[in-house]
Amino acid sequence: MSDADHGPEAERRREIELIGACYAFPGDFALSVIAHNEQAVVDAILAAAATAAGAPQSHERQPSSGGKYVSHRLQVRCADAEEAHAVRARLRALPGVVTVL
């Protein structure tokens, strides 16, 4: 394998290809975000999930049994796989977000 097959840019390209293979664009892109149960984190998630098409199409919240975490299920309208990947990357970078699926 060459250096072009490794590193962050190669991983980014692979993720975009996988998203493009699993979803039809333009269209809705499904995300699940596990995060701390704090209003500031919720607000940041909704802001980061906004795309050129606007706010998320849907947002469902399910708190954990202990209430410390919340599972957010989002549908966001994306023009293409690159935009969907960018939304996922923005969400992963937020303080208070544990994981993005």
N, C-alpha and C positions, 0 to 999 in steps of 0.2 A: 504494500500500500504506500502511496505517496503521501507527502505532508498535506496535500490538498484534501485527503480523505480523513484527516484528523483535525481536532481543534474546534473552537466555538463556532466558526463559520460553517464548517462541514456539518456539525450537529444541528445548527439552525436550518440549513438546507434540507437535511433529512426530516426534521420535524415538519417543515412546511410541505414537503412532498407527502408525508403521511397524512397530514390534515387534508390536503387536496384530494388524496385517494379515498378518504372516508366521508367527506362532505361535498355537497354540490353548492357551488358559489355562483352568483351571489345568493346568500341564504342565511338561515339561522345557524349559529355555532353554539353547541351546548358545552357548558363548563360547570364543574363542581369545585367550590372553594371551601376549604376547612380553615377557619380563622378563630381568633379570640373573640369572645362575646363582648365587644365594646362598640358603642355607637360610632366612635371615630373611625374604627376599622371598617364598619359597615359603610359609612359614608365614603371612605377611600376606595373600597371595592366597587361601589356603584359608579364613582367617578372614573376609575381605571377601566371599567368595562364599557364605557361609552365609546362608540365608534363614529365614523363619519355619518352613519345613518341615525345616530342619536343614542339615547339611553337604552339599556337592555330591554328586550321585548318582554321578558318575564323574569321574576326574581322570587324564589321561594326560600324560606329560612326554616331550618330545623335545628333547635338547640340540642346539645348533648345532654345526657341524663343528669350530669352534675352541673350543667349550665355554664361551664367555663369556655366551651367552644360552640361554634355554630357552623352548620353545613349550609352553604349558599348554593342553590342551583340556579344557574343563569342561562338565558337564551339571548345571544347578541347577534344582531344583523351585521354580517361582514360581506364586503365586496369580493374578497378573495382569500386564499389560504395565508398569504403574507399578513393581511390585516388580522386574521384570526390568531396567528402566531404572535403578533405584536400585543394583542389584548392579553393573551396568556402570559407573555413575558412581563407586562406591566403588573399584572396581578401577583405573579410570583415574587416580584421585587418589593411588595408592600410590607411594611412592618406590621406584625400581628397576623399575617397570613402564614399558616402552617404548611399547606400544600394546595396545589391546583391540579385538578384532573380533567 
